[in-house]
């Protein structure tokens, strides 16, 4: 058994800005919502969302004997997150201006696990970043990090939605667990819904066939297209207008410093070779 306070202390030592721990449980309501969302065609060409749905709802299928899920978050807001000039025509989502977070966060999670194993040699777990089939945002809510906003992203009181997540699913119990936040949320605010130029943002879910981020990153289905409004990779339109994001501080972990600034000029291949933008060239 681990102490909750000890896990959080080690997570902060590794470089995470937020950490919470949720008790393992199945998410049947989320599974049913995802299945209905897919049936209504909102997944468009994102076939990977149609696979491993049972695993997403039940972390025990990923880690046998799962008892606890550690959810860690890093804030990444930078100057690009503030928005682009109206006439800018080569816009890049601010998270994609940094070293690929899949690699960075996975390394940080491995470091955390090494430290936890030092506390308890019997420690057994698996690490996941967002490409794995797990309801990470739901676990983040259960772990008290924030809530799911109208734009379908996790929103935290401290850093808004400019956070990147990683999870450790472990077979050990904690002496106590975090609880979902109360008395916070989006309220009546609909700025993210109104800001989406293609009306892709619905009520806490996305129509991926209209989403600029999906159109610039994912493989498109036959006949699918949407106006990109100057974005060449990703999209921050629904995030830039969020009140929580406007007041959020910039990143402090140096691993998430931007490698280039697309406001100043379009990056060359050498500058973005270590960023998420390389995904476009690998697919």
C-alpha positions as CSV (number, residue, x, y, z in Angstrom):
1,X,0.0,0.0,0.0
2,X,1.2,3.5,-0.9
3,X,0.5,6.8,0.9
4,X,-1.3,9.3,-1.3
5,X,0.9,12.1,-0.1
6,X,4.0,10.2,-1.0
7,X,2.9,9.5,-4.6
8,X,2.1,13.1,-5.1
9,X,5.4,14.2,-3.7
10,X,7.3,11.8,-6.0
11,X,5.2,13.0,-9.0
12,X,6.1,16.6,-8.4
13,X,9.8,15.7,-8.0
14,X,9.7,14.1,-11.5
15,X,8.3,17.3,-12.9
16,X,4.5,16.9,-13.0
17,X,2.4,20.0,-12.1
18,X,-0.6,18.0,-11.0
19,X,-1.1,14.5,-9.6
20,X,-4.2,12.7,-8.3
21,X,-5.0,9.1,-7.5
22,X,-8.3,7.4,-8.3
23,X,-9.6,4.0,-7.2
24,X,-9.9,1.6,-10.1
25,X,-13.5,1.1,-11.3
26,X,-15.3,0.4,-14.5
27,X,-16.9,3.3,-16.5
28,X,-20.0,1.7,-18.0
29,X,-21.7,5.1,-18.6
30,X,-18.7,6.4,-20.5
31,X,-18.5,3.2,-22.6
32,X,-22.2,3.6,-23.5
33,X,-21.7,7.2,-24.4
34,X,-18.7,6.4,-26.6
35,X,-20.6,3.7,-28.4
36,X,-23.5,6.0,-29.0
37,X,-21.2,8.8,-30.2
38,X,-19.6,6.4,-32.7
39,X,-23.0,5.1,-33.9
40,X,-24.1,8.7,-34.6
41,X,-21.0,9.1,-36.9
42,X,-19.1,11.6,-34.8
43,X,-15.9,9.4,-34.9
44,X,-15.8,9.9,-38.7
45,X,-12.6,8.2,-40.0
46,X,-11.0,7.8,-36.5
47,X,-11.2,4.0,-36.6
48,X,-8.9,3.5,-33.6
49,X,-11.7,4.9,-31.4
50,X,-13.9,2.1,-32.5
51,X,-11.5,-0.6,-31.2
52,X,-10.7,-1.8,-27.6
53,X,-13.8,-0.1,-26.2
54,X,-14.0,-2.6,-23.4
55,X,-10.4,-1.9,-22.4
56,X,-11.2,1.8,-22.3
57,X,-14.0,1.2,-19.8
58,X,-12.1,-1.4,-17.7
59,X,-8.5,-0.8,-16.9
60,X,-8.3,-4.3,-15.4
61,X,-8.2,-5.6,-19.0
62,X,-5.0,-3.6,-19.5
63,X,-3.5,-4.4,-16.0
64,X,-4.7,-7.5,-14.4
65,X,-5.4,-6.9,-10.7
66,X,-5.6,-3.1,-11.2
67,X,-6.4,-1.3,-7.9
68,X,-5.4,2.3,-8.4
69,X,-4.8,4.8,-11.2
70,X,-2.3,7.6,-10.8
71,X,-3.1,10.5,-13.1
72,X,-0.4,13.1,-13.7
73,X,-0.6,16.3,-15.7
74,X,1.9,18.8,-17.0
75,X,1.0,22.4,-17.9
76,X,2.3,23.5,-21.3
77,X,0.8,27.0,-22.0
78,X,3.2,29.2,-23.9
79,X,3.1,32.4,-25.9
80,X,1.6,30.6,-28.9
81,X,-1.3,29.5,-26.6
82,X,-2.4,33.1,-26.4
83,X,-3.6,33.1,-30.0
84,X,-2.5,34.2,-33.5
85,X,-2.9,37.5,-35.4
86,X,-6.1,37.5,-37.4
87,X,-4.2,37.3,-40.8
88,X,-1.8,34.5,-39.8
89,X,-2.0,31.6,-42.2
90,X,0.4,28.9,-40.8
91,X,-1.0,28.2,-37.4
92,X,0.2,25.4,-35.2
93,X,-1.4,24.2,-32.0
94,X,0.7,25.3,-29.1
95,X,1.3,21.8,-27.7
96,X,2.9,20.8,-31.0
97,X,5.6,23.5,-30.7
98,X,7.3,21.4,-28.1
99,X,9.1,18.1,-27.9
100,X,6.6,15.3,-28.6
101,X,4.8,14.9,-25.2
102,X,4.2,11.2,-25.8
103,X,7.9,10.6,-25.4
104,X,8.5,13.2,-22.7
105,X,5.6,12.2,-20.5
106,X,6.3,8.5,-20.9
107,X,9.9,9.1,-19.7
108,X,8.5,11.0,-16.7
109,X,6.1,8.2,-15.9
110,X,8.9,5.6,-16.1
111,X,10.9,7.8,-13.7
112,X,7.9,8.0,-11.3
113,X,7.5,4.2,-11.4
114,X,11.2,3.7,-10.7
115,X,10.9,5.8,-7.6
116,X,7.7,4.0,-6.5
117,X,9.4,0.7,-6.9
118,X,12.2,2.0,-4.7
119,X,9.5,2.6,-2.0
120,X,7.9,-0.8,-2.6
121,X,9.9,-3.5,-4.5
122,X,6.7,-5.4,-5.2
123,X,5.3,-2.4,-7.2
124,X,3.7,-3.6,-10.4
125,X,2.1,-1.2,-13.0
126,X,1.9,0.0,-16.6
127,X,2.3,3.5,-17.9
128,X,0.0,5.1,-20.5
129,X,-0.1,8.3,-22.5
130,X,-3.2,9.3,-24.5
131,X,-2.6,6.9,-27.4
132,X,-3.6,4.0,-25.1
133,X,-7.2,2.7,-24.8
134,X,-8.1,4.2,-21.4
135,X,-10.6,6.8,-20.4
136,X,-7.9,9.1,-19.1
137,X,-10.0,12.2,-18.8
138,X,-12.6,10.4,-16.8
139,X,-9.9,9.1,-14.5
140,X,-8.5,12.6,-14.2
141,X,-11.9,13.8,-13.1
142,X,-12.1,10.9,-10.5
143,X,-8.6,11.9,-9.3
144,X,-9.7,15.4,-8.6
145,X,-7.7,17.2,-11.3
146,X,-10.5,18.9,-13.0
147,X,-13.7,18.4,-15.0
148,X,-14.6,17.7,-18.7
149,X,-15.4,21.0,-20.4
150,X,-17.8,21.7,-23.2
151,X,-15.0,21.3,-25.7
152,X,-14.5,17.7,-24.4
153,X,-11.1,18.5,-22.9
154,X,-10.1,18.2,-19.2
155,X,-10.2,21.7,-17.6
156,X,-8.2,22.2,-14.4
157,X,-8.7,25.2,-12.1
158,X,-5.0,26.0,-12.0
159,X,-4.0,25.5,-15.7
160,X,-7.2,25.4,-17.7
161,X,-7.1,22.9,-20.5
162,X,-3.5,23.5,-21.4
163,X,-2.4,20.3,-19.7
164,X,-1.1,17.0,-21.0
165,X,-1.9,13.7,-19.2
166,X,-0.2,10.5,-18.3
167,X,-1.4,7.6,-16.2
168,X,0.0,4.8,-14.1
169,X,-2.3,1.8,-13.6
170,X,-1.0,-0.1,-10.6
171,X,-2.0,-3.2,-8.6
172,X,-1.4,-1.6,-5.2
173,X,-3.9,0.2,-3.0
174,X,-3.5,3.7,-1.6
175,X,-4.2,4.7,2.0
176,X,-6.7,7.2,0.7
177,X,-7.9,8.4,-2.7
178,X,-8.7,11.8,-4.2
179,X,-12.3,12.9,-4.9
180,X,-13.8,14.7,-7.9
181,X,-13.9,18.5,-7.6
182,X,-17.0,20.2,-6.4
183,X,-18.4,23.8,-7.0
184,X,-16.3,24.3,-10.1
185,X,-17.0,23.9,-13.8
186,X,-17.9,25.7,-17.0
187,X,-21.2,27.1,-15.7
188,X,-23.2,28.8,-18.5
189,X,-20.0,29.7,-20.5
190,X,-20.2,28.6,-24.1
191,X,-17.2,30.5,-25.5
192,X,-15.5,27.3,-26.8
193,X,-18.6,26.3,-28.6
194,X,-19.1,29.7,-30.2
195,X,-15.4,30.0,-31.1
196,X,-15.1,26.8,-33.2
197,X,-15.1,28.1,-36.8
198,X,-16.5,24.8,-38.1
199,X,-19.1,24.2,-35.3
200,X,-17.3,21.0,-34.4
201,X,-17.7,21.5,-30.6
202,X,-20.9,20.1,-29.3
203,X,-22.0,19.7,-25.7
204,X,-18.9,18.0,-24.2
205,X,-18.1,16.1,-27.3
206,X,-16.7,16.7,-30.8
207,X,-17.9,16.1,-34.3
208,X,-14.5,14.9,-35.7
209,X,-15.6,15.3,-39.3
210,X,-15.7,19.1,-38.7
211,X,-12.8,19.3,-36.3
212,X,-9.7,21.2,-37.7
213,X,-7.3,19.4,-35.4
214,X,-8.5,16.0,-36.7
215,X,-8.4,17.2,-40.3
216,X,-4.8,18.3,-40.0
217,X,-3.5,15.3,-38.0
218,X,-5.6,12.2,-38.8
219,X,-6.1,10.3,-42.0
220,X,-9.4,11.5,-43.5
221,X,-12.1,9.3,-44.8
222,X,-13.1,9.3,-48.5
223,X,-14.9,12.6,-49.3
224,X,-14.2,14.1,-45.9
225,X,-12.9,17.7,-45.9
226,X,-13.3,20.9,-43.8
227,X,-12.1,24.5,-43.9
228,X,-8.8,24.7,-42.0
229,X,-8.9,28.5,-41.3
230,X,-5.2,28.8,-41.6
231,X,-4.3,25.9,-39.3
232,X,-1.6,23.5,-40.6
233,X,-1.3,21.3,-37.5
234,X,-3.9,21.0,-34.7
235,X,-6.1,23.8,-33.5
236,X,-6.4,25.9,-30.3
237,X,-9.5,27.9,-31.2
238,X,-11.7,26.4,-28.5
239,X,-9.0,26.7,-25.9
240,X,-7.8,30.2,-26.5
241,X,-11.1,31.7,-25.5
242,X,-11.6,29.7,-22.3
243,X,-11.6,32.0,-19.3
244,X,-9.6,29.4,-17.3
245,X,-7.0,29.3,-20.0
246,X,-6.7,33.1,-20.3
247,X,-5.7,33.4,-16.6
248,X,-3.6,30.2,-16.6
249,X,0.2,30.6,-16.0
250,X,2.8,29.6,-18.6
251,X,4.7,26.3,-18.3
252,X,7.4,26.0,-15.8
253,X,8.8,22.5,-16.7
254,X,11.7,23.3,-19.1
255,X,11.0,20.0,-21.0
256,X,7.9,21.8,-22.4
257,X,9.6,24.9,-23.7
258,X,8.7,25.6,-27.4
259,X,11.2,24.6,-30.0
260,X,10.0,27.2,-32.5
261,X,7.5,30.1,-32.7
262,X,5.1,29.8,-35.7
263,X,4.0,33.4,-35.0
264,X,7.4,34.6,-36.2
265,X,7.8,32.2,-39.2
266,X,6.8,28.8,-40.5
267,X,9.1,26.2,-39.0
268,X,11.4,24.2,-41.2
269,X,11.7,20.4,-41.1
270,X,14.7,20.4,-38.9
271,X,13.0,22.5,-36.2
272,X,9.9,20.3,-35.8
273,X,11.5,16.9,-36.3
274,X,11.2,16.1,-32.5
275,X,7.7,17.6,-32.2
276,X,4.2,16.0,-32.7
277,X,4.2,17.5,-36.2
278,X,6.3,14.6,-37.4
279,X,3.3,12.5,-37.1
280,X,2.0,14.0,-40.4
281,X,5.1,12.6,-42.2
282,X,5.0,9.2,-40.6
283,X,1.4,8.5,-41.5
